[in-house]
Amino acid sequence: MQNAFDANALPALNLRQPQVRDLAWACFAPPMLQPCSNTVTTASFPLTSERKQWLLSLEHNPRPLLDWLQAHPSTRLGVYFERLWQFFLHADSETDLVARNLAVRDGGRTLGEFDCLYWCHRRETAVHLELAVKFYLGCGESPTGANHSNAHQWLGPNAIDRLDLKLQRLLEHQVQLSRHPAAHAVLAAVHTVAPIREIVLAGSLFAPCDHTLLPPVGYNTQRPLRRWYPLQEWLTQTTGEQLVVPRLQWLAPLRAAGPGVSPSELAAHLRPHFERGGKPQLLATLDAHGNERERFFVTQDEWPNFPT
Protein backbone atom coordinates (compact mmCIF):
# COMPACT_ATOMS: atom_id res chain seq x y z
CA MET A 1 0.00 0.00 0.00
CA GLN A 2 1.26 3.47 -0.87
CA ASN A 3 1.98 5.84 2.00
CA ALA A 4 -0.38 8.75 2.61
CA PHE A 5 1.01 12.06 1.39
CA ASP A 6 2.68 14.23 4.02
CA ALA A 7 1.83 17.84 3.20
CA ASN A 8 4.97 19.02 5.00
CA ALA A 9 7.38 16.62 3.28
CA LEU A 10 8.24 18.74 0.24
CA PRO A 11 8.62 22.11 2.04
CA ALA A 12 10.83 20.41 4.64
CA LEU A 13 13.34 19.57 1.90
CA ASN A 14 13.92 23.32 1.46
CA LEU A 15 14.61 22.99 -2.27
CA ARG A 16 15.73 26.22 -3.92
CA GLN A 17 16.70 25.16 -7.45
CA PRO A 18 13.60 25.90 -9.60
CA GLN A 19 13.66 22.85 -11.84
CA VAL A 20 14.33 20.50 -8.93
CA ARG A 21 11.42 22.04 -7.03
CA ASP A 22 9.21 21.57 -10.09
CA LEU A 23 10.34 17.95 -10.33
CA ALA A 24 9.44 17.34 -6.69
CA TRP A 25 6.05 19.02 -7.12
CA ALA A 26 5.25 17.14 -10.34
CA CYS A 27 6.06 13.66 -9.03
CA PHE A 28 5.33 13.81 -5.30
CA ALA A 29 2.67 16.46 -4.62
CA PRO A 30 -0.90 15.06 -4.49
CA PRO A 31 -2.70 15.09 -7.86
CA MET A 32 -5.49 17.58 -8.44
CA LEU A 33 -8.08 15.02 -9.45
CA GLN A 34 -8.49 11.29 -8.94
CA PRO A 35 -11.08 10.16 -11.49
CA CYS A 36 -13.12 7.09 -10.63
CA SER A 37 -12.47 4.16 -12.97
CA ASN A 38 -12.44 0.39 -12.62
CA THR A 39 -9.60 -0.02 -15.11
CA VAL A 40 -7.49 3.15 -14.73
CA THR A 41 -5.68 4.17 -11.55
CA THR A 42 -3.80 7.30 -10.48
CA ALA A 43 -0.03 6.83 -10.40
CA SER A 44 1.36 7.22 -6.89
CA PHE A 45 4.95 7.18 -5.71
CA PRO A 46 5.62 7.81 -2.00
CA LEU A 47 8.33 10.28 -1.09
CA THR A 48 10.64 7.73 0.54
CA SER A 49 13.92 8.52 2.26
CA GLU A 50 15.74 7.33 -0.86
CA ARG A 51 13.76 9.72 -3.06
CA LYS A 52 14.30 12.59 -0.64
CA GLN A 53 18.05 12.00 -0.83
CA TRP A 54 17.83 11.87 -4.61
CA LEU A 55 16.10 15.26 -4.71
CA LEU A 56 18.67 16.73 -2.33
CA SER A 57 21.50 15.41 -4.50
CA LEU A 58 19.91 17.11 -7.51
CA GLU A 59 19.59 20.28 -5.47
CA HIS A 60 23.35 20.11 -4.91
CA ASN A 61 24.06 19.22 -8.56
CA PRO A 62 21.08 19.79 -10.89
CA ARG A 63 23.12 19.23 -14.06
CA PRO A 64 21.61 15.77 -14.89
CA LEU A 65 18.08 17.23 -14.73
CA LEU A 66 18.98 20.42 -16.59
CA ASP A 67 20.71 18.44 -19.36
CA TRP A 68 17.65 16.18 -19.64
CA LEU A 69 15.32 19.16 -20.04
CA GLN A 70 17.63 20.98 -22.42
CA ALA A 71 17.84 17.94 -24.71
CA HIS A 72 14.20 18.60 -25.74
CA PRO A 73 13.37 22.17 -24.67
CA SER A 74 9.79 23.39 -24.90
CA THR A 75 7.82 26.49 -23.99
CA ARG A 76 4.68 24.37 -23.39
CA LEU A 77 3.89 23.69 -19.75
CA GLY A 78 2.38 20.27 -20.47
CA VAL A 79 5.52 19.12 -22.29
CA TYR A 80 7.71 20.41 -19.44
CA PHE A 81 5.56 18.47 -16.96
CA GLU A 82 5.93 15.30 -19.05
CA ARG A 83 9.69 15.72 -19.24
CA LEU A 84 9.94 16.00 -15.45
CA TRP A 85 8.00 12.75 -15.00
CA GLN A 86 10.04 10.99 -17.66
CA PHE A 87 13.26 12.02 -15.90
CA PHE A 88 11.94 10.57 -12.63
CA LEU A 89 10.90 7.26 -14.22
CA HIS A 90 14.29 7.08 -15.93
CA ALA A 91 16.21 7.69 -12.69
CA ASP A 92 14.16 5.93 -10.01
CA SER A 93 15.35 2.54 -8.73
CA GLU A 94 11.82 1.07 -8.81
CA THR A 95 11.14 1.88 -12.47
CA ASP A 96 12.65 1.57 -15.92
CA LEU A 97 11.50 4.08 -18.53
CA VAL A 98 10.84 1.93 -21.60
CA ALA A 99 9.61 4.61 -24.01
CA ARG A 100 8.33 8.19 -24.02
CA ASN A 101 6.12 10.07 -26.47
CA LEU A 102 5.87 6.92 -28.59
CA ALA A 103 3.53 7.54 -31.52
CA VAL A 104 0.93 5.07 -32.79
CA ARG A 105 -0.11 5.43 -36.43
CA ASP A 106 -2.75 3.73 -38.52
CA GLY A 107 -1.79 4.18 -42.14
CA GLY A 108 -0.97 7.85 -42.49
CA ARG A 109 -3.02 8.91 -39.47
CA THR A 110 -1.56 9.42 -36.00
CA LEU A 111 -3.90 7.93 -33.41
CA GLY A 112 -1.97 9.25 -30.42
CA GLU A 113 1.19 8.64 -28.47
CA PHE A 114 2.17 7.00 -25.22
CA ASP A 115 3.38 9.70 -22.81
CA CYS A 116 5.29 7.08 -20.80
CA LEU A 117 5.75 3.34 -20.93
CA TYR A 118 7.63 2.03 -17.92
CA TRP A 119 8.38 -1.18 -16.10
CA CYS A 120 7.47 -1.23 -12.40
CA HIS A 121 9.84 -3.54 -10.51
CA ARG A 122 7.71 -3.46 -7.36
CA ARG A 123 4.61 -4.74 -9.15
CA GLU A 124 6.51 -6.62 -11.86
CA THR A 125 4.37 -5.22 -14.63
CA ALA A 126 4.48 -2.84 -17.59
CA VAL A 127 2.61 0.44 -17.18
CA HIS A 128 1.20 2.96 -19.64
CA LEU A 129 1.12 6.36 -17.91
CA GLU A 130 -0.68 9.40 -19.32
CA LEU A 131 0.11 12.80 -17.85
CA ALA A 132 -1.74 16.10 -17.73
CA VAL A 133 -1.32 19.34 -15.78
CA LYS A 134 -4.26 21.72 -15.92
CA PHE A 135 -5.44 24.94 -14.30
CA TYR A 136 -9.18 25.58 -14.34
CA LEU A 137 -11.36 28.49 -13.24
CA GLY A 138 -14.81 27.64 -11.93
CA CYS A 139 -17.94 29.40 -13.18
CA GLY A 140 -21.37 29.70 -11.59
CA GLU A 141 -22.63 27.99 -8.47
CA SER A 142 -22.97 24.37 -7.41
CA PRO A 143 -26.23 22.67 -8.45
CA THR A 144 -28.97 22.99 -5.83
CA GLY A 145 -28.72 20.25 -3.25
CA ALA A 146 -25.51 18.82 -4.69
CA ASN A 147 -22.31 18.34 -2.73
CA HIS A 148 -20.15 18.97 -5.78
CA SER A 149 -20.02 21.06 -8.94
CA ASN A 150 -20.23 19.78 -12.50
CA ALA A 151 -17.00 19.20 -14.41
CA HIS A 152 -18.22 21.37 -17.31
CA GLN A 153 -18.24 24.40 -14.96
CA TRP A 154 -14.43 24.45 -14.84
CA LEU A 155 -12.79 26.30 -17.73
CA GLY A 156 -9.19 26.79 -18.76
CA PRO A 157 -7.83 30.35 -19.05
CA ASN A 158 -8.68 30.28 -22.77
CA ALA A 159 -12.35 29.55 -21.86
CA ILE A 160 -12.39 26.76 -24.48
CA ASP A 161 -10.63 24.01 -22.55
CA ARG A 162 -13.03 22.35 -20.08
CA LEU A 163 -12.46 19.86 -17.31
CA ASP A 164 -15.20 17.49 -18.50
CA LEU A 165 -13.77 17.41 -22.04
CA LYS A 166 -10.25 16.80 -20.74
CA LEU A 167 -11.42 13.97 -18.50
CA GLN A 168 -13.31 12.38 -21.36
CA ARG A 169 -10.32 12.53 -23.68
CA LEU A 170 -7.88 11.37 -21.02
CA LEU A 171 -9.93 8.39 -19.84
CA GLU A 172 -11.68 7.34 -23.05
CA HIS A 173 -8.99 8.01 -25.64
CA GLN A 174 -5.47 8.77 -24.40
CA VAL A 175 -5.07 6.08 -21.75
CA GLN A 176 -6.92 3.50 -23.87
CA LEU A 177 -4.36 3.69 -26.68
CA SER A 178 -2.77 0.33 -25.83
CA ARG A 179 -6.08 -1.40 -26.65
CA HIS A 180 -6.11 -0.23 -30.26
CA PRO A 181 -5.01 -2.93 -32.74
CA ALA A 182 -2.52 -0.53 -34.34
CA ALA A 183 -0.72 -0.19 -30.98
CA HIS A 184 0.11 -3.89 -30.65
CA ALA A 185 3.08 -3.84 -33.02
CA VAL A 186 4.37 -0.58 -31.49
CA LEU A 187 4.26 -2.12 -28.00
CA ALA A 188 5.87 -5.33 -29.20
CA ALA A 189 8.76 -3.34 -30.68
CA VAL A 190 9.63 -2.08 -27.19
CA HIS A 191 8.97 -5.49 -25.59
CA THR A 192 5.83 -4.38 -23.81
CA VAL A 193 2.69 -6.51 -23.57
CA ALA A 194 -0.69 -5.58 -22.07
CA PRO A 195 0.46 -2.68 -19.86
CA ILE A 196 -1.77 -1.61 -17.01
CA ARG A 197 -3.11 1.93 -17.33
CA GLU A 198 -2.37 4.90 -15.06
CA ILE A 199 -2.89 8.63 -15.20
CA VAL A 200 -1.74 11.72 -13.34
CA LEU A 201 -3.96 14.81 -13.54
CA ALA A 202 -2.12 17.57 -11.69
CA GLY A 203 -2.73 21.29 -11.41
CA SER A 204 -5.08 23.58 -9.47
CA LEU A 205 -8.71 24.66 -9.40
CA PHE A 206 -9.66 28.30 -8.85
CA ALA A 207 -13.20 28.98 -7.58
CA PRO A 208 -14.96 32.33 -8.11
CA CYS A 209 -14.11 34.81 -5.38
CA ASP A 210 -17.74 35.81 -4.71
CA HIS A 211 -19.69 32.61 -5.37
CA THR A 212 -20.18 29.32 -3.58
CA LEU A 213 -18.80 26.70 -5.94
CA LEU A 214 -17.85 23.28 -4.61
CA PRO A 215 -15.13 21.18 -6.23
CA PRO A 216 -16.12 18.56 -8.82
CA VAL A 217 -16.38 14.81 -8.19
CA GLY A 218 -12.95 13.25 -7.70
CA TYR A 219 -11.28 16.43 -6.44
CA ASN A 220 -8.36 15.67 -4.14
CA THR A 221 -9.00 17.45 -0.83
CA GLN A 222 -5.25 17.46 -0.14
CA ARG A 223 -5.02 20.18 -2.79
CA PRO A 224 -5.97 23.77 -1.92
CA LEU A 225 -9.02 25.19 -3.69
CA ARG A 226 -7.83 28.60 -4.84
CA ARG A 227 -9.68 31.73 -6.07
CA TRP A 228 -9.99 33.89 -9.17
CA TYR A 229 -11.01 37.53 -9.32
CA PRO A 230 -12.35 39.87 -11.99
CA LEU A 231 -9.96 42.80 -12.34
CA GLN A 232 -12.06 45.37 -10.45
CA GLU A 233 -12.87 42.92 -7.66
CA TRP A 234 -9.18 42.10 -7.28
CA LEU A 235 -8.28 45.79 -6.99
CA THR A 236 -10.72 46.28 -4.09
CA GLN A 237 -9.42 43.30 -2.12
CA THR A 238 -5.72 42.96 -2.78
CA THR A 239 -2.65 44.25 -0.96
CA GLY A 240 1.08 43.52 -0.90
CA GLU A 241 3.73 42.96 -3.53
CA GLN A 242 2.65 40.73 -6.39
CA LEU A 243 3.79 39.55 -9.79
CA VAL A 244 2.46 37.78 -12.87
CA VAL A 245 3.67 34.18 -12.80
CA PRO A 246 5.20 33.10 -16.15
CA ARG A 247 3.49 30.00 -17.52
CA LEU A 248 6.51 27.71 -17.20
CA GLN A 249 6.60 28.61 -13.48
CA TRP A 250 3.03 27.52 -12.70
CA LEU A 251 4.06 24.25 -11.00
CA ALA A 252 5.85 24.61 -7.65
CA PRO A 253 5.25 27.69 -5.48
CA LEU A 254 7.65 30.53 -6.23
CA ARG A 255 10.72 31.01 -4.08
CA ALA A 256 12.99 34.08 -4.01
CA ALA A 257 11.09 35.32 -7.04
CA GLY A 258 10.94 39.02 -6.23
CA PRO A 259 10.79 41.81 -6.50
CA GLY A 260 7.06 42.14 -6.87
CA VAL A 261 5.14 45.34 -7.56
CA SER A 262 2.08 47.00 -6.07
CA PRO A 263 -1.42 46.09 -7.30
CA SER A 264 -1.82 49.54 -8.88
CA GLU A 265 1.36 49.00 -10.91
CA LEU A 266 0.17 45.57 -11.98
CA ALA A 267 -3.23 46.96 -12.94
CA ALA A 268 -1.53 49.39 -15.34
CA HIS A 269 -0.22 46.30 -17.18
CA LEU A 270 -3.35 44.16 -16.85
CA ARG A 271 -5.90 46.68 -18.15
CA PRO A 272 -4.44 47.01 -21.67
CA HIS A 273 -3.72 43.27 -21.69
CA PHE A 274 -7.40 42.50 -21.12
CA GLU A 275 -8.57 45.27 -23.49
CA ARG A 276 -6.62 43.44 -26.23
CA GLY A 277 -8.51 40.24 -25.43
CA GLY A 278 -5.71 38.77 -23.30
CA LYS A 279 -6.25 35.61 -21.27
CA PRO A 280 -6.61 35.51 -17.47
CA GLN A 281 -3.31 35.93 -15.68
CA LEU A 282 -1.94 33.88 -12.79
CA LEU A 283 -0.64 36.16 -10.03
CA ALA A 284 1.24 35.46 -6.82
CA THR A 285 1.47 37.51 -3.63
CA LEU A 286 5.00 37.53 -2.22
CA ASP A 287 6.43 37.84 1.27
CA ALA A 288 9.40 40.05 2.17
CA HIS A 289 11.81 37.41 0.85
CA GLY A 290 10.10 37.03 -2.52
CA ASN A 291 8.49 33.71 -1.58
CA GLU A 292 4.97 32.94 -2.69
CA ARG A 293 2.24 33.33 -0.04
CA GLU A 294 -0.80 32.91 -2.28
CA ARG A 295 -1.66 32.49 -5.95
CA PHE A 296 -4.83 33.36 -7.83
CA PHE A 297 -6.08 34.26 -11.29
CA VAL A 298 -7.19 37.74 -12.34
CA THR A 299 -9.50 38.01 -15.34
CA GLN A 300 -11.16 40.56 -17.55
CA ASP A 301 -14.23 41.86 -15.71
CA GLU A 302 -16.74 40.07 -17.96
CA TRP A 303 -14.80 36.81 -18.25
CA PRO A 304 -15.76 34.29 -19.55
CA ASN A 305 -18.59 36.13 -21.34
CA PHE A 306 -16.58 39.14 -22.45
CA PRO A 307 -17.48 40.77 -25.80
CA THR A 308 -15.58 39.51 -28.86
DRENPA-866475 format. One record per residue (C-alpha): residue number from 1; residue in three letters; z, y, x. Coordinates in steps of 0.2 Angstrom, whole numbers, plus 5000, padded with zeros to 4 digits. Each point is the difference from the previous one (the first is absolute). Layout:
// residues N
NODE   num   residu      w      v      u
NODE   NUM      ALA      Z      Y      X
...
END
This chain:
// residues 308
NODE   num   residu      w      v      u
NODE     1      MET   5000   5000   5000
NODE     2      GLN   4996   5017   5006
NODE     3      ASN   5014   5012   5004
NODE     4      ALA   5003   5015   4988
NODE     5      PHE   4994   5016   5007
NODE     6      ASP   5013   5011   5008
NODE     7      ALA   4996   5018   4996
NODE     8      ASN   5009   5006   5016
NODE     9      ALA   4991   4988   5012
NODE    10      LEU   4985   5011   5004
NODE    11      PRO   5009   5017   5002
NODE    12      ALA   5013   4991   5011
NODE    13      LEU   4986   4996   5013
NODE    14      ASN   4998   5019   5003
NODE    15      LEU   4982   4998   5003
NODE    16      ARG   4991   5016   5006
NODE    17      GLN   4983   4995   5005
NODE    18      PRO   4989   5004   4984
NODE    19      GLN   4989   4984   5000
NODE    20      VAL   5014   4988   5004
NODE    21      ARG   5010   5008   4985
NODE    22      ASP   4985   4998   4989
NODE    23      LEU   4998   4982   5006
NODE    24      ALA   5019   4997   4995
NODE    25      TRP   4997   5008   4983
NODE    26      ALA   4984   4991   4996
NODE    27      CYS   5007   4982   5004
NODE    28      PHE   5018   5001   4997
NODE    29      ALA   5004   5013   4986
NODE    30      PRO   5001   4993   4983
NODE    31      PRO   4983   5000   4991
NODE    32      MET   4997   5013   4986
NODE    33      LEU   4995   4987   4987
NODE    34      GLN   5002   4981   4998
NODE    35      PRO   4988   4995   4987
NODE    36      CYS   5004   4984   4989
NODE    37      SER   4988   4986   5004
NODE    38      ASN   5002   4981   5000
NODE    39      THR   4987   4998   5014
NODE    40      VAL   5002   5016   5011
NODE    41      THR   5016   5005   5009
NODE    42      THR   5006   5016   5009
NODE    43      ALA   5000   4997   5019
NODE    44      SER   5018   5002   5007
NODE    45      PHE   5005   5000   5018
NODE    46      PRO   5019   5003   5003
NODE    47      LEU   5005   5012   5014
NODE    48      THR   5008   4988   5011
NODE    49      SER   5008   5004   5017
NODE    50      GLU   4985   4994   5009
NODE    51      ARG   4989   5012   4990
NODE    52      LYS   5012   5014   5003
NODE    53      GLN   4999   4997   5018
NODE    54      TRP   4981   4999   4999
NODE    55      LEU   4999   5017   4991
NODE    56      LEU   5012   5008   5013
NODE    57      SER   4989   4993   5014
NODE    58      LEU   4985   5009   4993
NODE    59      GLU   5011   5015   4998
NODE    60      HIS   5002   5000   5019
NODE    61      ASN   4982   4995   5003
NODE    62      PRO   4989   5003   4985
NODE    63      ARG   4984   4997   5011
NODE    64      PRO   4996   4983   4992
NODE    65      LEU   5000   5007   4982
NODE    66      LEU   4991   5016   5005
NODE    67      ASP   4986   4990   5009
NODE    68      TRP   4999   4989   4984
NODE    69      LEU   4998   5015   4989
NODE    70      GLN   4988   5009   5011
NODE    71      ALA   4988   4985   5001
NODE    72      HIS   4995   5003   4982
NODE    73      PRO   5006   5018   4996
NODE    74      SER   4998   5006   4982
NODE    75      THR   5005   5015   4990
NODE    76      ARG   5003   4990   4984
NODE    77      LEU   5018   4996   4996
NODE    78      GLY   4997   4983   4993
NODE    79      VAL   4991   4995   5016
NODE    80      TYR   5014   5006   5011
NODE    81      PHE   5012   4990   4989
NODE    82      GLU   4990   4984   5002
NODE    83      ARG   4999   5003   5018
NODE    84      LEU   5019   5001   5002
NODE    85      TRP   5002   4984   4990
NODE    86      GLN   4987   4991   5010
NODE    87      PHE   5009   5005   5016
NODE    88      PHE   5016   4993   4994
NODE    89      LEU   4992   4983   4995
NODE    90      HIS   4991   4999   5016
NODE    91      ALA   5017   5003   5010
NODE    92      ASP   5013   4992   4990
NODE    93      SER   5006   4983   5006
NODE    94      GLU   5000   4992   4982
NODE    95      THR   4982   5004   4997
NODE    96      ASP   4982   4999   5007
NODE    97      LEU   4987   5012   4995
NODE    98      VAL   4985   4990   4996
NODE    99      ALA   4988   5013   4994
NODE   100      ARG   5000   5018   4994
NODE   101      ASN   4988   5009   4989
NODE   102      LEU   4989   4985   4998
NODE   103      ALA   4985   5003   4989
NODE   104      VAL   4994   4987   4987
NODE   105      ARG   4982   5002   4994
NODE   106      ASP   4989   4992   4987
NODE   107      GLY   4982   5002   5005
NODE   108      GLY   4999   5018   5004
NODE   109      ARG   5015   5006   4990
NODE   110      THR   5017   5002   5007
NODE   111      LEU   5013   4993   4989
NODE   112      GLY   5015   5006   5009
NODE   113      GLU   5010   4997   5016
NODE   114      PHE   5016   4992   5005
NODE   115      ASP   5012   5013   5006
NODE   116      CYS   5010   4987   5009
NODE   117      LEU   4999   4982   5003
NODE   118      TYR   5015   4993   5009
NODE   119      TRP   5010   4984   5004
NODE   120      CYS   5018   5000   4995
NODE   121      HIS   5009   4988   5012
NODE   122      ARG   5016   5001   4990
NODE   123      ARG   4991   4993   4984
NODE   124      GLU   4987   4991   5010
NODE   125      THR   4986   5007   4989
NODE   126      ALA   4985   5012   5000
NODE   127      VAL   5002   5016   4991
NODE   128      HIS   4988   5013   4993
NODE   129      LEU   5008   5017   5000
NODE   130      GLU   4993   5015   4991
NODE   131      LEU   5008   5017   5004
NODE   132      ALA   5000   5017   4990
NODE   133      VAL   5010   5016   5002
NODE   134      LYS   4999   5012   4986
NODE   135      PHE   5009   5016   4994
NODE   136      TYR   4999   5003   4981
NODE   137      LEU   5006   5014   4989
NODE   138      GLY   5006   4996   4983
NODE   139      CYS   4994   5009   4984
NODE   140      GLY   5008   5001   4983
NODE   141      GLU   5016   4992   4994
NODE   142      SER   5005   4982   4998
NODE   143      PRO   4995   4991   4984
NODE   144      THR   5013   5002   4986
NODE   145      GLY   5013   4986   5001
NODE   146      ALA   4993   4993   5016
NODE   147      ASN   5009   4998   5016
NODE   148      HIS   4985   5003   5011
NODE   149      SER   4984   5010   5001
NODE   150      ASN   4982   4994   4999
NODE   151      ALA   4991   4997   5016
NODE   152      HIS   4985   5011   4994
NODE   153      GLN   5012   5015   5000
NODE   154      TRP   5001   5000   5019
NODE   155      LEU   4985   5010   5008
NODE   156      GLY   4995   5002   5018
NODE   157      PRO   4999   5018   5007
NODE   158      ASN   4981   4999   4996
NODE   159      ALA   5005   4997   4981
NODE   160      ILE   4987   4986   5000
NODE   161      ASP   5009   4986   5009
NODE   162      ARG   5013   4992   4988
NODE   163      LEU   5013   4987   5003
NODE   164      ASP   4995   4988   4986
NODE   165      LEU   4982   5000   5007
NODE   166      LYS   5006   4997   5018
NODE   167      LEU   5012   4986   4994
NODE   168      GLN   4985   4992   4990
NODE   169      ARG   4989   5001   5015
NODE   170      LEU   5013   4994   5013
NODE   171      LEU   5006   4985   4989
NODE   172      GLU   4984   4995   4992
NODE   173      HIS   4987   5003   5013
NODE   174      GLN   5006   5004   5018
NODE   175      VAL   5013   4986   5002
NODE   176      GLN   4990   4987   4990
NODE   177      LEU   4986   5001   5013
NODE   178      SER   5004   4984   5008
NODE   179      ARG   4996   4991   4984
NODE   180      HIS   4982   5006   4999
NODE   181      PRO   4987   4986   5006
NODE   182      ALA   4992   5012   5012
NODE   183      ALA   5017   5002   5009
NODE   184      HIS   5002   4982   5005
NODE   185      ALA   4988   5000   5014
NODE   186      VAL   5008   5016   5007
NODE   187      LEU   5017   4992   4999
NODE   188      ALA   4994   4984   5008
NODE   189      ALA   4993   5010   5015
NODE   190      VAL   5017   5007   5004
NODE   191      HIS   5008   4983   4997
NODE   192      THR   5009   5005   4984
NODE   193      VAL   5001   4989   4984
NODE   194      ALA   5008   5005   4984
NODE   195      PRO   5011   5015   5005
NODE   196      ILE   5014   5005   4989
NODE   197      ARG   4998   5018   4993
NODE   198      GLU   5012   5014   5004
NODE   199      ILE   4999   5019   4998
NODE   200      VAL   5009   5016   5005
NODE   201      LEU   4999   5015   4989
NODE   202      ALA   5010   5014   5009
NODE   203      GLY   5001   5018   4997
NODE   204      SER   5010   5012   4989
NODE   205      LEU   5000   5005   4981
NODE   206      PHE   5003   5018   4996
NODE   207      ALA   5006   5004   4982
NODE   208      PRO   4997   5017   4991
NODE   209      CYS   5014   5012   5004
NODE   210      ASP   5003   5005   4982
NODE   211      HIS   4997   4984   4991
NODE   212      THR   5009   4984   4997
NODE   213      LEU   4988   4987   5007
NODE   214      LEU   5007   4982   5005
NODE   215      PRO   4992   4990   5013
NODE   216      PRO   4987   4987   4995
NODE   217      VAL   5003   4981   4999
NODE   218      GLY   5003   4992   5017
NODE   219      TYR   5006   5016   5009
NODE   220      ASN   5011   4996   5014
NODE   221      THR   5017   5009   4997
NODE   222      GLN   5003   5000   5019
NODE   223      ARG   4987   5014   5001
NODE   224      PRO   5004   5018   4995
NODE   225      LEU   4992   5007   4985
NODE   226      ARG   4994   5017   5006
NODE   227      ARG   4994   5016   4991
NODE   228      TRP   4984   5010   4998
NODE   229      TYR   4999   5019   4995
NODE   230      PRO   4987   5011   4993
NODE   231      LEU   4998   5015   5012
NODE   232      GLN   5010   5013   4990
NODE   233      GLU   5014   4988   4996
NODE   234      TRP   5002   4995   5018
NODE   235      LEU   5001   5019   5005
NODE   236      THR   5015   5002   4987
NODE   237      GLN   5009   4985   5007
NODE   238      THR   4997   4999   5018
NODE   239      THR   5009   5006   5016
NODE   240      GLY   5000   4997   5018
NODE   241      GLU   4987   4997   5014
NODE   242      GLN   4986   4989   4994
NODE   243      LEU   4983   4994   5006
NODE   244      VAL   4985   4991   4993
NODE   245      VAL   5000   4982   5006
NODE   246      PRO   4983   4995   5008
NODE   247      ARG   4993   4984   4991
NODE   248      LEU   5002   4989   5016
NODE   249      GLN   5019   5004   5000
NODE   250      TRP   5003   4995   4982
NODE   251      LEU   5009   4983   5005
NODE   252      ALA   5017   5002   5009
NODE   253      PRO   5011   5015   4997
NODE   254      LEU   4996   5015   5012
NODE   255      ARG   5011   5002   5016
NODE   256      ALA   5000   5015   5011
NODE   257      ALA   4985   5007   4990
NODE   258      GLY   5004   5018   5000
NODE   259      PRO   4999   5014   4999
NODE   260      GLY   4998   5002   4981
NODE   261      VAL   4996   5016   4991
NODE   262      SER   5008   5008   4984
NODE   263      PRO   4993   4995   4983
NODE   264      SER   4993   5018   4998
NODE   265      GLU   4989   4997   5016
NODE   266      LEU   4995   4983   4994
NODE   267      ALA   4995   5007   4983
NODE   268      ALA   4988   5012   5008
NODE   269      HIS   4991   4985   5007
NODE   270      LEU   5002   4989   4984
NODE   271      ARG   4993   5012   4987
NODE   272      PRO   4983   5002   5008
NODE   273      HIS   5000   4981   5003
NODE   274      PHE   5002   4997   4982
NODE   275      GLU   4989   5013   4994
NODE   276      ARG   4986   4991   5010
NODE   277      GLY   5004   4984   4990
NODE   278      GLY   5010   4993   5014
NODE   279      LYS   5011   4984   4998
NODE   280      PRO   5019   5000   4998
NODE   281      GLN   5009   5002   5016
NODE   282      LEU   5014   4989   5007
NODE   283      LEU   5014   5012   5007
NODE   284      ALA   5016   4996   5009
NODE   285      THR   5016   5011   5001
NODE   286      LEU   5007   5000   5018
NODE   287      ASP   5017   5001   5007
NODE   288      ALA   5005   5011   5015
NODE   289      HIS   4993   4987   5012
NODE   290      GLY   4983   4998   4992
NODE   291      ASN   5005   4984   4991
NODE   292      GLU   4995   4996   4983
NODE   293      ARG   5013   5002   4986
NODE   294      GLU   4989   4998   4985
NODE   295      ARG   4981   4997   4996
NODE   296      PHE   4991   5005   4984
NODE   297      PHE   4983   5004   4994
NODE   298      VAL   4994   5018   4994
NODE   299      THR   4985   5001   4988
NODE   300      GLN   4989   5013   4992
NODE   301      ASP   5009   5006   4985
NODE   302      GLU   4989   4991   4987
NODE   303      TRP   4999   4984   5010
NODE   304      PRO   4993   4987   4995
NODE   305      ASN   4991   5010   4986
NODE   306      PHE   4995   5015   5010
NODE   307      PRO   4983   5008   4996
NODE   308      THR   4985   4994   5009
END
